[in-house]
Amino acid sequence: MEKHITLPLTPELAKTLKAGDTVYLTGTIYTSRDAGHKRMCEALARGEELPFDPENTTIYYVGPTPAKPGQVIGSAGPTTSGRMDAYAPTMLSVGARGMIGKGARLPEVVEAMKKYSGVYFGAIGGAGALLAKCIKSCELIAYEDLGAEALRKLYVEEMPVFVIIDCEGNDLYKMGRAEYLADKK
């Protein structure tokens, strides 16, 4: 099913999304990769606040290239999500709800998604220049020393993603494989 949603991603909204849905996101998302996630989780372990309020946020696993003159951002393709698997349950536990990346997730992440009504969206790898066209503003908010991996606040319009894993734990990758194998019988 095709859906156009406006963020933030509340638990109620998350529960309407199903594995396989095509979704067009509009609203504020944040960027972070493994180095940024590690710092955020270490800050949380010390009882510190994060550089942004994580409640109902969507985090895009991306390290964008520098913007060329006249551009908001450079190429902004997804990073392999497995690099954030060690940190995703903690981020979900403090209110983050959506994750955008590529590739499979560990069972621990899926269990945390079910517990906290999280959704894992897939973005098309190799389409970073096209995805960047959906980004209308970009603001550096923390960890500037990490370069491309610094935390950024983005405003996106009609960013195309797919629900890979919904908050019930349904996994499009597993569903697709099962369908393929069933067709082979």
C-alpha positions as CSV (number, residue, x, y, z in Angstrom):
1,M,0.0,0.0,0.0
2,E,1.2,3.5,-0.7
3,K,1.1,6.0,2.1
4,H,2.1,9.7,2.5
5,I,2.8,10.5,6.1
6,T,3.8,13.6,8.0
7,L,6.3,13.1,10.8
8,P,6.7,12.8,13.8
9,L,6.2,9.0,13.8
10,T,3.9,8.5,16.8
11,P,3.1,5.0,18.1
12,E,-0.4,5.3,16.6
13,L,1.0,6.2,13.2
14,A,3.7,3.5,13.4
15,K,1.0,0.8,14.0
16,T,-0.7,1.7,10.7
17,L,2.4,0.9,8.7
18,K,2.9,-2.7,7.4
19,A,5.9,-4.5,6.0
20,G,5.9,-3.9,2.2
21,D,4.2,-0.5,2.3
22,T,5.7,2.3,0.1
23,V,5.8,5.4,2.3
24,Y,6.6,9.0,1.4
25,L,7.9,10.9,4.4
26,T,7.5,14.6,5.0
27,G,8.8,16.3,8.1
28,T,11.9,16.4,10.4
29,I,14.3,13.5,10.5
30,Y,17.8,13.2,12.1
31,T,20.9,11.7,10.7
32,S,23.4,9.5,12.5
33,R,25.7,6.5,11.8
34,D,27.6,4.2,14.1
35,A,30.0,6.8,15.6
36,G,27.1,9.2,16.4
37,H,25.0,6.4,17.8
38,K,27.9,5.3,20.0
39,R,28.3,8.8,21.5
40,M,24.6,9.1,22.1
41,C,24.4,5.8,23.9
42,E,27.4,6.6,26.0
43,A,25.8,10.0,26.9
44,L,22.6,8.2,27.9
45,A,24.6,5.7,30.0
46,R,26.1,8.7,31.8
47,G,22.6,10.1,32.4
48,E,23.1,13.0,29.9
49,E,20.5,14.3,27.5
50,L,20.8,13.8,23.8
51,P,21.5,16.6,21.3
52,F,17.9,16.3,20.2
53,D,14.6,15.1,21.8
54,P,14.4,11.5,20.6
55,E,10.6,11.2,21.3
56,N,8.9,9.9,18.1
57,T,11.9,10.7,15.9
58,T,13.0,9.0,12.8
59,I,16.8,8.6,12.3
60,Y,18.3,8.2,8.9
61,Y,21.5,6.2,8.8
62,V,23.4,8.4,6.4
63,G,26.7,10.2,6.1
64,P,26.0,12.7,3.3
65,T,28.6,14.1,1.0
66,P,29.3,17.8,1.2
67,A,26.8,20.0,-0.6
68,K,27.8,21.6,-3.9
69,P,27.1,25.3,-4.3
70,G,23.4,25.9,-4.4
71,Q,22.5,22.5,-2.9
72,V,21.1,21.8,0.5
73,I,23.1,18.6,0.9
74,G,25.3,16.3,-1.1
75,S,24.5,12.7,-2.0
76,A,22.5,11.2,0.9
77,G,22.2,7.4,0.4
78,P,21.5,5.0,3.2
79,T,24.2,3.3,5.3
80,T,24.1,-0.4,6.1
81,S,21.8,-0.6,9.2
82,G,23.5,-3.5,10.8
83,R,26.2,-1.1,11.9
84,M,23.7,0.5,14.3
85,D,22.2,-2.8,15.6
86,A,24.2,-2.5,18.9
87,Y,22.7,0.9,19.6
88,A,19.2,0.7,18.1
89,P,17.4,-1.0,21.1
90,T,18.7,1.8,23.4
91,M,17.6,4.5,20.9
92,L,14.2,2.9,20.7
93,S,13.9,2.7,24.5
94,V,14.3,6.5,24.8
95,G,11.6,7.2,22.2
96,A,13.1,7.1,18.8
97,R,10.6,5.3,16.6
98,G,11.7,5.2,13.0
99,M,15.0,4.1,11.4
100,I,15.9,4.5,7.7
101,G,18.8,2.4,6.2
102,K,19.4,-0.6,4.1
103,G,20.0,-4.3,4.9
104,A,18.8,-6.8,7.5
105,R,18.5,-6.2,11.2
106,L,19.3,-8.5,14.2
107,P,16.6,-10.2,16.2
108,E,17.3,-8.0,19.2
109,V,16.5,-4.9,17.1
110,V,13.2,-6.5,15.9
111,E,12.2,-7.4,19.5
112,A,12.9,-3.8,20.6
113,M,10.8,-2.5,17.6
114,K,7.9,-4.7,18.8
115,K,8.3,-3.5,22.4
116,Y,8.5,0.2,21.5
117,S,6.4,0.4,18.3
118,G,9.4,1.0,16.1
119,V,9.5,0.9,12.3
120,Y,12.4,0.1,10.0
121,F,12.3,1.8,6.6
122,G,14.5,0.9,3.7
123,A,15.9,3.5,1.3
124,I,17.3,2.6,-2.0
125,G,21.1,2.2,-1.9
126,G,22.9,3.8,-4.8
127,A,20.2,6.5,-5.1
128,G,21.8,9.0,-2.8
129,A,21.7,11.9,-5.3
130,L,18.0,11.3,-6.0
131,L,17.2,11.0,-2.2
132,A,19.0,14.3,-1.6
133,K,16.5,16.1,-3.8
134,C,13.9,15.3,-1.1
135,I,15.9,17.1,1.6
136,K,14.8,20.7,1.8
137,S,16.9,21.9,4.8
138,C,19.9,20.6,6.7
139,E,21.3,21.8,10.0
140,L,24.3,20.5,11.8
141,I,23.3,19.9,15.4
142,A,26.1,17.9,17.1
143,Y,29.4,16.0,16.9
144,E,30.8,18.2,14.1
145,D,34.2,16.5,14.6
146,L,32.7,13.3,13.0
147,G,32.5,15.0,9.6
148,A,30.0,13.1,7.5
149,E,28.8,11.2,10.5
150,A,27.9,14.3,12.5
151,L,24.3,14.6,13.7
152,R,22.1,16.6,11.4
153,K,18.5,17.7,11.5
154,L,16.9,17.4,8.1
155,Y,13.5,18.5,6.7
156,V,12.4,16.2,4.0
157,E,9.4,16.3,1.6
158,E,8.0,13.1,0.0
159,M,11.1,11.0,0.8
160,P,10.4,7.6,-0.7
161,V,11.1,4.6,1.6
162,F,9.7,1.1,2.1
163,V,8.6,-0.5,5.4
164,I,11.0,-3.3,5.7
165,I,10.1,-4.3,9.3
166,D,6.9,-3.1,10.9
167,C,6.2,-2.7,14.6
168,E,4.7,-6.2,14.8
169,G,8.0,-7.7,13.6
170,N,6.9,-8.6,10.1
171,D,10.0,-8.5,7.9
172,L,9.7,-7.8,4.1
173,Y,13.0,-9.6,3.4
174,K,11.8,-12.8,5.1
175,M,8.3,-12.5,3.5
176,G,9.8,-12.0,0.0
177,R,12.1,-15.0,0.5
178,A,9.2,-17.2,1.7
179,E,7.1,-16.1,-1.3
180,Y,9.9,-16.9,-3.7
181,L,10.5,-20.3,-2.2
182,A,6.8,-21.1,-2.3
183,D,6.7,-20.2,-6.0
184,K,9.5,-22.7,-6.6
185,K,7.4,-25.6,-5.3
